[in-house]
Amino acid sequence: MKNLILIAAPGAGKGTLSKDLLSKYDYVHISTGDLLREQVAKGDELGREIQKVQEAGGLVSNEIVYKALENKLSDPACDNGYILDGFPRNLEQAKEYDNILKRSKRDLGMVLLLDIPKEELIERITGRFTCKDCGEIHNIYNDELKPVKEGICNKCGGVLTQRSDDNLESFEKRYQTYLENTAPLIDFYKEKGVLYTIDSSKGHINTLMEAEELLNK
Ligand code: AMP
């Protein structure tokens, strides 16, 4: 299977598409956020350093991220294909990723851009509620994802909670960071001829179907 990079603004459905693809295909999910949190859990000096940066909402130094990623890519399980989530986050990381790929003898694969108007992102973010028990994502503004009983998970009956950063003010900050740092990756990958755009405003089932069509090309 082709390796995938997902590029998407906050709330565009990157997490949901990863989950949907992982439930059907034998991909390895590489989330740099998760890899860094694993290092934090070790409780050593490096872990403490990372934790400070994460808590302040900043970006962890490139060297640390590259090392964690390269280490993960040395796992033979990645030979079947992997989904890169949260990396690259800026142009510098995208350029270094080319070198990492050469060193680890892996292919860039495809880059999927989840496209969606900003107004819709606001509804998705401010209406998003996640089940505390099973992680199922709901949205009070979306008929497909709306909880049947307010505050209760449709799948397991658990209690729904809202992420502390899923409010309008925080969304604007995250969106700005996306526009400044991550959006320039679109042209970078377009020039390489590996960028494919999916209209993710039509719901997660359509998004998955479009992604699968591209994967089978
Ligand atoms: P995430 O789980 O993707 O939201 O990432 C959580 C935190 O981990 C971010 O706020 C950053 O501090 C750090 N992080 C994750 N990915 C990267 C990356 N590619 N470059 C730098 N820092 C990252």
Residues whose N, C-alpha, C, O or C-beta is under 5 A from the ligand:
A	BS01	AMP	T32 G33 D34 L36 V53 Q54 G57 G58 L59 V60 V65 G86 F87 R89
